[in-house]
Amino acid sequence: MITLYSLSTCPWCKKTKQLLEKNAVAFDCIEVDLISGDTQKKAVEEVKRLTGRTSFPVLVINGKVIQGFKPEEIEEALR
């Protein structure tokens, strides 16, 4: 299971999405700035729980957390 926490305006988030799409992997994308209310609050809390801070993108690949756009680390985790 792959989940991407991102912001719709973040260029690094867009690059992360493009990399996942290039590798033809299915993933859930949560655009944190496009949701609201309790759903947004829960997403922000999850990002903080996973990373200790609130910065994007945050990618979770089979339990492995990758913060930021790190192509080599992402591709390694996809193998």
PDB file of N, CA, C and O in Angstrom:
ATOM      1  N   MET A   1       0.842  -1.185   0.000  1.00  0.00           N
ATOM      2  CA  MET A   1       0.000   0.000   0.000  1.00  0.00           C
ATOM      3  C   MET A   1       0.885   1.246   0.000  1.00  0.00           C
ATOM      4  O   MET A   1       1.862   1.336   0.745  1.00  0.00           O
ATOM      5  N   ILE A   2       0.521   2.201  -0.851  1.00  0.00           N
ATOM      6  CA  ILE A   2       1.291   3.434  -0.975  1.00  0.00           C
ATOM      7  C   ILE A   2       0.363   4.623  -0.768  1.00  0.00           C
ATOM      8  O   ILE A   2      -0.682   4.733  -1.409  1.00  0.00           O
ATOM      9  N   THR A   3       0.763   5.512   0.138  1.00  0.00           N
ATOM     10  CA  THR A   3      -0.009   6.721   0.396  1.00  0.00           C
ATOM     11  C   THR A   3       0.906   7.920   0.285  1.00  0.00           C
ATOM     12  O   THR A   3       2.007   7.929   0.835  1.00  0.00           O
ATOM     13  N   LEU A   4       0.447   8.927  -0.425  1.00  0.00           N
ATOM     14  CA  LEU A   4       1.178  10.178  -0.581  1.00  0.00           C
ATOM     15  C   LEU A   4       0.374  11.299   0.060  1.00  0.00           C
ATOM     16  O   LEU A   4      -0.774  11.542  -0.311  1.00  0.00           O
ATOM     17  N   TYR A   5       0.982  11.979   1.023  1.00  0.00           N
ATOM     18  CA  TYR A   5       0.403  13.188   1.611  1.00  0.00           C
ATOM     19  C   TYR A   5       1.079  14.357   0.915  1.00  0.00           C
ATOM     20  O   TYR A   5       2.302  14.487   0.948  1.00  0.00           O
ATOM     21  N   SER A   6       0.273  15.212   0.283  1.00  0.00           N
ATOM     22  CA  SER A   6       0.858  16.289  -0.500  1.00  0.00           C
ATOM     23  C   SER A   6       0.023  17.556  -0.414  1.00  0.00           C
ATOM     24  O   SER A   6      -1.060  17.578   0.169  1.00  0.00           O
ATOM     25  N   LEU A   7       0.561  18.606  -1.012  1.00  0.00           N
ATOM     26  CA  LEU A   7      -0.151  19.872  -1.175  1.00  0.00           C
ATOM     27  C   LEU A   7      -0.299  20.112  -2.673  1.00  0.00           C
ATOM     28  O   LEU A   7       0.623  19.834  -3.440  1.00  0.00           O
ATOM     29  N   SER A   8      -1.435  20.617  -3.087  1.00  0.00           N
ATOM     30  CA  SER A   8      -1.697  20.796  -4.516  1.00  0.00           C
ATOM     31  C   SER A   8      -0.767  21.817  -5.164  1.00  0.00           C
ATOM     32  O   SER A   8      -0.577  21.788  -6.380  1.00  0.00           O
ATOM     33  N   THR A   9      -0.190  22.711  -4.380  1.00  0.00           N
ATOM     34  CA  THR A   9       0.665  23.772  -4.921  1.00  0.00           C
ATOM     35  C   THR A   9       2.160  23.471  -4.794  1.00  0.00           C
ATOM     36  O   THR A   9       2.990  24.277  -5.215  1.00  0.00           O
ATOM     37  N   CYS A  10       2.502  22.339  -4.228  1.00  0.00           N
ATOM     38  CA  CYS A  10       3.899  22.006  -3.932  1.00  0.00           C
ATOM     39  C   CYS A  10       4.583  21.366  -5.140  1.00  0.00           C
ATOM     40  O   CYS A  10       4.148  20.310  -5.599  1.00  0.00           O
ATOM     41  N   PRO A  11       5.652  21.989  -5.665  1.00  0.00           N
ATOM     42  CA  PRO A  11       6.337  21.399  -6.822  1.00  0.00           C
ATOM     43  C   PRO A  11       6.992  20.053  -6.508  1.00  0.00           C
ATOM     44  O   PRO A  11       7.056  19.188  -7.381  1.00  0.00           O
ATOM     45  N   TRP A  12       7.476  19.861  -5.285  1.00  0.00           N
ATOM     46  CA  TRP A  12       8.104  18.582  -4.918  1.00  0.00           C
ATOM     47  C   TRP A  12       7.057  17.489  -4.802  1.00  0.00           C
ATOM     48  O   TRP A  12       7.332  16.326  -5.099  1.00  0.00           O
ATOM     49  N   CYS A  13       5.871  17.852  -4.376  1.00  0.00           N
ATOM     50  CA  CYS A  13       4.773  16.884  -4.323  1.00  0.00           C
ATOM     51  C   CYS A  13       4.410  16.442  -5.729  1.00  0.00           C
ATOM     52  O   CYS A  13       4.175  15.257  -5.965  1.00  0.00           O
ATOM     53  N   LYS A  14       4.362  17.383  -6.666  1.00  0.00           N
ATOM     54  CA  LYS A  14       4.042  17.061  -8.062  1.00  0.00           C
ATOM     55  C   LYS A  14       5.101  16.143  -8.657  1.00  0.00           C
ATOM     56  O   LYS A  14       4.775  15.210  -9.391  1.00  0.00           O
ATOM     57  N   LYS A  15       6.372  16.403  -8.343  1.00  0.00           N
ATOM     58  CA  LYS A  15       7.450  15.542  -8.845  1.00  0.00           C
ATOM     59  C   LYS A  15       7.323  14.123  -8.272  1.00  0.00           C
ATOM     60  O   LYS A  15       7.576  13.140  -8.969  1.00  0.00           O
ATOM     61  N   THR A  16       6.932  14.031  -7.003  1.00  0.00           N
ATOM     62  CA  THR A  16       6.757  12.725  -6.376  1.00  0.00           C
ATOM     63  C   THR A  16       5.632  11.957  -7.065  1.00  0.00           C
ATOM     64  O   THR A  16       5.772  10.767  -7.345  1.00  0.00           O
ATOM     65  N   LYS A  17       4.513  12.636  -7.338  1.00  0.00           N
ATOM     66  CA  LYS A  17       3.392  12.010  -8.045  1.00  0.00           C
ATOM     67  C   LYS A  17       3.821  11.537  -9.429  1.00  0.00           C
ATOM     68  O   LYS A  17       3.481  10.428  -9.843  1.00  0.00           O
ATOM     69  N   GLN A  18       4.562  12.370 -10.139  1.00  0.00           N
ATOM     70  CA  GLN A  18       5.021  12.009 -11.477  1.00  0.00           C
ATOM     71  C   GLN A  18       5.925  10.778 -11.443  1.00  0.00           C
ATOM     72  O   GLN A  18       5.839   9.913 -12.316  1.00  0.00           O
ATOM     73  N   LEU A  19       6.784  10.704 -10.438  1.00  0.00           N
ATOM     74  CA  LEU A  19       7.671   9.549 -10.303  1.00  0.00           C
ATOM     75  C   LEU A  19       6.871   8.273 -10.063  1.00  0.00           C
ATOM     76  O   LEU A  19       7.158   7.235 -10.659  1.00  0.00           O
ATOM     77  N   LEU A  20       5.872   8.350  -9.194  1.00  0.00           N
ATOM     78  CA  LEU A  20       5.031   7.177  -8.936  1.00  0.00           C
ATOM     79  C   LEU A  20       4.279   6.765 -10.202  1.00  0.00           C
ATOM     80  O   LEU A  20       4.183   5.579 -10.517  1.00  0.00           O
ATOM     81  N   GLU A  21       3.749   7.748 -10.921  1.00  0.00           N
ATOM     82  CA  GLU A  21       3.022   7.450 -12.156  1.00  0.00           C
ATOM     83  C   GLU A  21       3.955   6.859 -13.212  1.00  0.00           C
ATOM     84  O   GLU A  21       3.568   5.945 -13.941  1.00  0.00           O
ATOM     85  N   LYS A  22       5.185   7.379 -13.294  1.00  0.00           N
ATOM     86  CA  LYS A  22       6.173   6.849 -14.240  1.00  0.00           C
ATOM     87  C   LYS A  22       6.472   5.381 -13.961  1.00  0.00           C
ATOM     88  O   LYS A  22       6.700   4.593 -14.879  1.00  0.00           O
ATOM     89  N   ASN A  23       6.466   5.027 -12.675  1.00  0.00           N
ATOM     90  CA  ASN A  23       6.721   3.645 -12.277  1.00  0.00           C
ATOM     91  C   ASN A  23       5.459   2.780 -12.308  1.00  0.00           C
ATOM     92  O   ASN A  23       5.496   1.604 -11.945  1.00  0.00           O
ATOM     93  N   ALA A  24       4.350   3.369 -12.742  1.00  0.00           N
ATOM     94  CA  ALA A  24       3.073   2.660 -12.901  1.00  0.00           C
ATOM     95  C   ALA A  24       2.625   1.926 -11.638  1.00  0.00           C
ATOM     96  O   ALA A  24       2.194   0.774 -11.687  1.00  0.00           O
ATOM     97  N   VAL A  25       2.739   2.628 -10.502  1.00  0.00           N
ATOM     98  CA  VAL A  25       2.285   2.038  -9.244  1.00  0.00           C
ATOM     99  C   VAL A  25       0.991   2.719  -8.801  1.00  0.00           C
ATOM    100  O   VAL A  25       0.805   3.920  -9.001  1.00  0.00           O
ATOM    101  N   ALA A  26       0.123   1.947  -8.210  1.00  0.00           N
ATOM    102  CA  ALA A  26      -1.119   2.498  -7.665  1.00  0.00           C
ATOM    103  C   ALA A  26      -0.813   3.140  -6.312  1.00  0.00           C
ATOM    104  O   ALA A  26      -0.064   2.587  -5.507  1.00  0.00           O
ATOM    105  N   PHE A  27      -1.396   4.305  -6.076  1.00  0.00           N
ATOM    106  CA  PHE A  27      -1.182   4.974  -4.798  1.00  0.00           C
ATOM    107  C   PHE A  27      -2.386   5.845  -4.461  1.00  0.00           C
ATOM    108  O   PHE A  27      -3.111   6.310  -5.340  1.00  0.00           O
ATOM    109  N   ASP A  28      -2.574   6.049  -3.163  1.00  0.00           N
ATOM    110  CA  ASP A  28      -3.594   6.981  -2.687  1.00  0.00           C
ATOM    111  C   ASP A  28      -2.908   8.310  -2.463  1.00  0.00           C
ATOM    112  O   ASP A  28      -1.844   8.371  -1.847  1.00  0.00           O
ATOM    113  N   CYS A  29      -3.514   9.373  -2.960  1.00  0.00           N
ATOM    114  CA  CYS A  29      -2.957  10.711  -2.780  1.00  0.00           C
ATOM    115  C   CYS A  29      -3.931  11.540  -1.951  1.00  0.00           C
ATOM    116  O   CYS A  29      -5.101  11.691  -2.304  1.00  0.00           O
ATOM    117  N   ILE A  30      -3.430  12.068  -0.855  1.00  0.00           N
ATOM    118  CA  ILE A  30      -4.225  12.941   0.003  1.00  0.00           C
ATOM    119  C   ILE A  30      -3.685  14.350  -0.152  1.00  0.00           C
ATOM    120  O   ILE A  30      -2.609  14.672   0.351  1.00  0.00           O
ATOM    121  N   GLU A  31      -4.438  15.188  -0.851  1.00  0.00           N
ATOM    122  CA  GLU A  31      -4.068  16.596  -1.049  1.00  0.00           C
ATOM    123  C   GLU A  31      -4.557  17.362   0.180  1.00  0.00           C
ATOM    124  O   GLU A  31      -5.711  17.786   0.241  1.00  0.00           O
ATOM    125  N   VAL A  32      -3.682  17.530   1.137  1.00  0.00           N
ATOM    126  CA  VAL A  32      -4.060  18.040   2.450  1.00  0.00           C
ATOM    127  C   VAL A  32      -4.673  19.441   2.373  1.00  0.00           C
ATOM    128  O   VAL A  32      -5.564  19.770   3.156  1.00  0.00           O
ATOM    129  N   ASP A  33      -4.203  20.264   1.441  1.00  0.00           N
ATOM    130  CA  ASP A  33      -4.744  21.620   1.345  1.00  0.00           C
ATOM    131  C   ASP A  33      -6.105  21.673   0.645  1.00  0.00           C
ATOM    132  O   ASP A  33      -6.762  22.715   0.662  1.00  0.00           O
ATOM    133  N   LEU A  34      -6.531  20.589   0.042  1.00  0.00           N
ATOM    134  CA  LEU A  34      -7.816  20.578  -0.656  1.00  0.00           C
ATOM    135  C   LEU A  34      -8.930  19.917   0.143  1.00  0.00           C
ATOM    136  O   LEU A  34     -10.077  19.876  -0.300  1.00  0.00           O
ATOM    137  N   ILE A  35      -8.595  19.406   1.309  1.00  0.00           N
ATOM    138  CA  ILE A  35      -9.614  18.840   2.196  1.00  0.00           C
ATOM    139  C   ILE A  35      -9.818  19.805   3.351  1.00  0.00           C
ATOM    140  O   ILE A  35      -9.036  20.740   3.525  1.00  0.00           O
ATOM    141  N   SER A  36     -10.855  19.588   4.136  1.00  0.00           N
ATOM    142  CA  SER A  36     -11.128  20.545   5.213  1.00  0.00           C
ATOM    143  C   SER A  36     -11.680  19.839   6.446  1.00  0.00           C
ATOM    144  O   SER A  36     -11.930  18.634   6.449  1.00  0.00           O
ATOM    145  N   GLY A  37     -11.857  20.630   7.479  1.00  0.00           N
ATOM    146  CA  GLY A  37     -12.470  20.127   8.698  1.00  0.00           C
ATOM    147  C   GLY A  37     -11.677  19.035   9.378  1.00  0.00           C
ATOM    148  O   GLY A  37     -10.447  19.049   9.397  1.00  0.00           O
ATOM    149  N   ASP A  38     -12.417  18.079   9.943  1.00  0.00           N
ATOM    150  CA  ASP A  38     -11.791  16.980  10.684  1.00  0.00           C
ATOM    151  C   ASP A  38     -10.911  16.113   9.789  1.00  0.00           C
ATOM    152  O   ASP A  38      -9.898  15.582  10.243  1.00  0.00           O
ATOM    153  N   THR A  39     -11.287  15.969   8.533  1.00  0.00           N
ATOM    154  CA  THR A  39     -10.493  15.160   7.614  1.00  0.00           C
ATOM    155  C   THR A  39      -9.107  15.771   7.435  1.00  0.00           C
ATOM    156  O   THR A  39      -8.101  15.062   7.463  1.00  0.00           O
ATOM    157  N   GLN A  40      -9.058  17.087   7.252  1.00  0.00           N
ATOM    158  CA  GLN A  40      -7.769  17.768   7.116  1.00  0.00           C
ATOM    159  C   GLN A  40      -6.978  17.688   8.415  1.00  0.00           C
ATOM    160  O   GLN A  40      -5.771  17.446   8.400  1.00  0.00           O
ATOM    161  N   LYS A  41      -7.656  17.890   9.529  1.00  0.00           N
ATOM    162  CA  LYS A  41      -6.984  17.832  10.834  1.00  0.00           C
ATOM    163  C   LYS A  41      -6.351  16.452  11.054  1.00  0.00           C
ATOM    164  O   LYS A  41      -5.219  16.354  11.526  1.00  0.00           O
ATOM    165  N   LYS A  42      -7.081  15.400  10.715  1.00  0.00           N
ATOM    166  CA  LYS A  42      -6.555  14.042  10.875  1.00  0.00           C
ATOM    167  C   LYS A  42      -5.362  13.792   9.956  1.00  0.00           C
ATOM    168  O   LYS A  42      -4.399  13.138  10.354  1.00  0.00           O
ATOM    169  N   ALA A  43      -5.420  14.308   8.735  1.00  0.00           N
ATOM    170  CA  ALA A  43      -4.304  14.133   7.796  1.00  0.00           C
ATOM    171  C   ALA A  43      -3.052  14.844   8.310  1.00  0.00           C
ATOM    172  O   ALA A  43      -1.956  14.287   8.252  1.00  0.00           O
ATOM    173  N   VAL A  44      -3.208  16.066   8.811  1.00  0.00           N
ATOM    174  CA  VAL A  44      -2.066  16.817   9.354  1.00  0.00           C
ATOM    175  C   VAL A  44      -1.504  16.099  10.579  1.00  0.00           C
ATOM    176  O   VAL A  44      -0.286  16.003  10.736  1.00  0.00           O
ATOM    177  N   GLU A  45      -2.372  15.598  11.439  1.00  0.00           N
ATOM    178  CA  GLU A  45      -1.911  14.848  12.618  1.00  0.00           C
ATOM    179  C   GLU A  45      -1.145  13.594  12.214  1.00  0.00           C
ATOM    180  O   GLU A  45      -0.156  13.236  12.854  1.00  0.00           O
ATOM    181  N   GLU A  46      -1.596  12.927  11.157  1.00  0.00           N
ATOM    182  CA  GLU A  46      -0.901  11.724  10.685  1.00  0.00           C
ATOM    183  C   GLU A  46       0.483  12.071  10.132  1.00  0.00           C
ATOM    184  O   GLU A  46       1.450  11.354  10.392  1.00  0.00           O
ATOM    185  N   VAL A  47       0.583  13.155   9.380  1.00  0.00           N
ATOM    186  CA  VAL A  47       1.886  13.595   8.871  1.00  0.00           C
ATOM    187  C   VAL A  47       2.824  13.904  10.041  1.00  0.00           C
ATOM    188  O   VAL A  47       3.991  13.514  10.018  1.00  0.00           O
ATOM    189  N   LYS A  48       2.325  14.596  11.053  1.00  0.00           N
ATOM    190  CA  LYS A  48       3.147  14.905  12.234  1.00  0.00           C
ATOM    191  C   LYS A  48       3.567  13.630  12.954  1.00  0.00           C
ATOM    192  O   LYS A  48       4.702  13.523  13.420  1.00  0.00           O
ATOM    193  N   ARG A  49       2.653  12.660  13.048  1.00  0.00           N
ATOM    194  CA  ARG A  49       2.969  11.398  13.725  1.00  0.00           C
ATOM    195  C   ARG A  49       4.060  10.650  12.956  1.00  0.00           C
ATOM    196  O   ARG A  49       4.975  10.084  13.554  1.00  0.00           O
ATOM    197  N   LEU A  50       3.953  10.653  11.640  1.00  0.00           N
ATOM    198  CA  LEU A  50       4.902   9.920  10.812  1.00  0.00           C
ATOM    199  C   LEU A  50       6.285  10.560  10.777  1.00  0.00           C
ATOM    200  O   LEU A  50       7.295   9.857  10.734  1.00  0.00           O
ATOM    201  N   THR A  51       6.336  11.900  10.796  1.00  0.00           N
ATOM    202  CA  THR A  51       7.606  12.595  10.554  1.00  0.00           C
ATOM    203  C   THR A  51       8.071  13.500  11.684  1.00  0.00           C
ATOM    204  O   THR A  51       9.234  13.902  11.724  1.00  0.00           O
ATOM    205  N   GLY A  52       7.176  13.818  12.593  1.00  0.00           N
ATOM    206  CA  GLY A  52       7.545  14.731  13.674  1.00  0.00           C
ATOM    207  C   GLY A  52       7.385  16.194  13.296  1.00  0.00           C
ATOM    208  O   GLY A  52       7.652  17.075  14.113  1.00  0.00           O
ATOM    209  N   ARG A  53       6.953  16.464  12.075  1.00  0.00           N
ATOM    210  CA  ARG A  53       6.736  17.848  11.651  1.00  0.00           C
ATOM    211  C   ARG A  53       5.711  17.885  10.521  1.00  0.00           C
ATOM    212  O   ARG A  53       5.189  16.851  10.105  1.00  0.00           O
ATOM    213  N   THR A  54       5.437  19.076  10.040  1.00  0.00           N
ATOM    214  CA  THR A  54       4.452  19.234   8.975  1.00  0.00           C
ATOM    215  C   THR A  54       5.132  19.813   7.749  1.00  0.00           C
ATOM    216  O   THR A  54       5.151  21.029   7.556  1.00  0.00           O
ATOM    217  N   SER A  55       5.690  18.943   6.922  1.00  0.00           N
ATOM    218  CA  SER A  55       6.238  19.371   5.647  1.00  0.00           C
ATOM    219  C   SER A  55       5.905  18.291   4.622  1.00  0.00           C
ATOM    220  O   SER A  55       5.682  17.132   4.969  1.00  0.00           O
ATOM    221  N   PHE A  56       5.877  18.686   3.387  1.00  0.00           N
ATOM    222  CA  PHE A  56       5.396  17.809   2.334  1.00  0.00           C
ATOM    223  C   PHE A  56       6.397  17.748   1.197  1.00  0.00           C
ATOM    224  O   PHE A  56       7.193  18.673   1.031  1.00  0.00           O
ATOM    225  N   PRO A  57       6.378  16.688   0.414  1.00  0.00           N
ATOM    226  CA  PRO A  57       5.517  15.512   0.465  1.00  0.00           C
ATOM    227  C   PRO A  57       5.965  14.502   1.522  1.00  0.00           C
ATOM    228  O   PRO A  57       7.120  14.481   1.946  1.00  0.00           O
ATOM    229  N   VAL A  58       5.018  13.676   1.925  1.00  0.00           N
ATOM    230  CA  VAL A  58       5.301  12.535   2.791  1.00  0.00           C
ATOM    231  C   VAL A  58       4.730  11.317   2.080  1.00  0.00           C
ATOM    232  O   VAL A  58       3.542  11.262   1.761  1.00  0.00           O
ATOM    233  N   LEU A  59       5.589  10.354   1.843  1.00  0.00           N
ATOM    234  CA  LEU A  59       5.217   9.156   1.121  1.00  0.00           C
ATOM    235  C   LEU A  59       5.397   7.953   2.043  1.00  0.00           C
ATOM    236  O   LEU A  59       6.430   7.801   2.694  1.00  0.00           O
ATOM    237  N   VAL A  60       4.379   7.110   2.084  1.00  0.00           N
ATOM    238  CA  VAL A  60       4.448   5.884   2.886  1.00  0.00           C
ATOM    239  C   VAL A  60       4.311   4.709   1.921  1.00  0.00           C
ATOM    240  O   VAL A  60       3.276   4.522   1.282  1.00  0.00           O
ATOM    241  N   ILE A  61       5.383   3.923   1.834  1.00  0.00           N
ATOM    242  CA  ILE A  61       5.415   2.752   0.957  1.00  0.00           C
ATOM    243  C   ILE A  61       5.585   1.516   1.817  1.00  0.00           C
ATOM    244  O   ILE A  61       6.666   1.265   2.349  1.00  0.00           O
ATOM    245  N   ASN A  62       4.514   0.743   1.955  1.00  0.00           N
ATOM    246  CA  ASN A  62       4.544  -0.478   2.765  1.00  0.00           C
ATOM    247  C   ASN A  62       5.155  -0.241   4.147  1.00  0.00           C
ATOM    248  O   ASN A  62       5.972  -1.031   4.621  1.00  0.00           O
ATOM    249  N   GLY A  63       4.749   0.858   4.785  1.00  0.00           N
ATOM    250  CA  GLY A  63       5.212   1.171   6.126  1.00  0.00           C
ATOM    251  C   GLY A  63       6.479   1.999   6.186  1.00  0.00           C
ATOM    252  O   GLY A  63       6.801   2.533   7.248  1.00  0.00           O
ATOM    253  N   LYS A  64       7.208   2.129   5.091  1.00  0.00           N
ATOM    254  CA  LYS A  64       8.420   2.954   5.055  1.00  0.00           C
ATOM    255  C   LYS A  64       8.030   4.391   4.750  1.00  0.00           C
ATOM    256  O   LYS A  64       7.337   4.662   3.769  1.00  0.00           O
ATOM    257  N   VAL A  65       8.483   5.317   5.602  1.00  0.00           N
ATOM    258  CA  VAL A  65       8.146   6.733   5.452  1.00  0.00           C
ATOM    259  C   VAL A  65       9.298   7.465   4.769  1.00  0.00           C
ATOM    260  O   VAL A  65      10.450   7.370   5.192  1.00  0.00           O
ATOM    261  N   ILE A  66       8.968   8.192   3.710  1.00  0.00           N
ATOM    262  CA  ILE A  66       9.951   9.003   2.989  1.00  0.00           C
ATOM    263  C   ILE A  66       9.418  10.426   2.963  1.00  0.00           C
ATOM    264  O   ILE A  66       8.336  10.688   2.438  1.00  0.00           O
ATOM    265  N   GLN A  67      10.189  11.339   3.536  1.00  0.00           N
ATOM    266  CA  GLN A  67       9.778  12.740   3.563  1.00  0.00           C
ATOM    267  C   GLN A  67      10.600  13.520   2.550  1.00  0.00           C
ATOM    268  O   GLN A  67      11.828  13.435   2.529  1.00  0.00           O
ATOM    269  N   GLY A  68       9.906  14.279   1.712  1.00  0.00           N
ATOM    270  CA  GLY A  68      10.585  15.043   0.678  1.00  0.00           C
ATOM    271  C   GLY A  68      10.679  14.251  -0.612  1.00  0.00           C
ATOM    272  O   GLY A  68      10.327  13.072  -0.660  1.00  0.00           O
ATOM    273  N   PHE A  69      11.156  14.907  -1.651  1.00  0.00           N
ATOM    274  CA  PHE A  69      11.316  14.257  -2.952  1.00  0.00           C
ATOM    275  C   PHE A  69      12.709  13.651  -3.015  1.00  0.00           C
ATOM    276  O   PHE A  69      13.704  14.353  -3.196  1.00  0.00           O
ATOM    277  N   LYS A  70      12.758  12.328  -2.861  1.00  0.00           N
ATOM    278  CA  LYS A  70      14.020  11.582  -2.861  1.00  0.00           C
ATOM    279  C   LYS A  70      13.886  10.435  -3.855  1.00  0.00           C
ATOM    280  O   LYS A  70      13.580   9.308  -3.466  1.00  0.00           O
ATOM    281  N   PRO A  71      14.116  10.719  -5.143  1.00  0.00           N
ATOM    282  CA  PRO A  71      13.859   9.715  -6.187  1.00  0.00           C
ATOM    283  C   PRO A  71      14.531   8.366  -5.964  1.00  0.00           C
ATOM    284  O   PRO A  71      13.899   7.324  -6.134  1.00  0.00           O
ATOM    285  N   GLU A  72      15.807   8.376  -5.586  1.00  0.00           N
ATOM    286  CA  GLU A  72      16.512   7.106  -5.409  1.00  0.00           C
ATOM    287  C   GLU A  72      15.900   6.297  -4.277  1.00  0.00           C
ATOM    288  O   GLU A  72      15.712   5.087  -4.403  1.00  0.00           O
ATOM    289  N   GLU A  73      15.591   6.962  -3.176  1.00  0.00           N
ATOM    290  CA  GLU A  73      15.002   6.273  -2.022  1.00  0.00           C
ATOM    291  C   GLU A  73      13.605   5.749  -2.358  1.00  0.00           C
ATOM    292  O   GLU A  73      13.230   4.653  -1.943  1.00  0.00           O
ATOM    293  N   ILE A  74      12.847   6.535  -3.105  1.00  0.00           N
ATOM    294  CA  ILE A  74      11.501   6.123  -3.510  1.00  0.00           C
ATOM    295  C   ILE A  74      11.579   4.902  -4.420  1.00  0.00           C
ATOM    296  O   ILE A  74      10.866   3.922  -4.206  1.00  0.00           O
ATOM    297  N   GLU A  75      12.432   4.954  -5.423  1.00  0.00           N
ATOM    298  CA  GLU A  75      12.538   3.829  -6.356  1.00  0.00           C
ATOM    299  C   GLU A  75      13.044   2.571  -5.661  1.00  0.00           C
ATOM    300  O   GLU A  75      12.623   1.466  -6.001  1.00  0.00           O
ATOM    301  N   GLU A  76      13.937   2.728  -4.697  1.00  0.00           N
ATOM    302  CA  GLU A  76      14.413   1.578  -3.925  1.00  0.00           C
ATOM    303  C   GLU A  76      13.260   0.966  -3.126  1.00  0.00           C
ATOM    304  O   GLU A  76      13.116  -0.255  -3.080  1.00  0.00           O
ATOM    305  N   ALA A  77      12.454   1.799  -2.506  1.00  0.00           N
ATOM    306  CA  ALA A  77      11.322   1.308  -1.696  1.00  0.00           C
ATOM    307  C   ALA A  77      10.258   0.631  -2.562  1.00  0.00           C
ATOM    308  O   ALA A  77       9.524  -0.232  -2.081  1.00  0.00           O
ATOM    309  N   LEU A  78      10.175   1.015  -3.823  1.00  0.00           N
ATOM    310  CA  LEU A  78       9.190   0.412  -4.718  1.00  0.00           C
ATOM    311  C   LEU A  78       9.584  -0.990  -5.185  1.00  0.00           C
ATOM    312  O   LEU A  78       8.735  -1.755  -5.645  1.00  0.00           O
ATOM    313  N   ARG A  79      10.872  -1.326  -5.067  1.00  0.00           N
ATOM    314  CA  ARG A  79      11.340  -2.658  -5.522  1.00  0.00           C
ATOM    315  C   ARG A  79      10.900  -3.755  -4.602  1.00  0.00           C
ATOM    316  O   ARG A  79      11.209  -4.923  -4.842  1.00  0.00           O
TER     317      ARG A  79
END
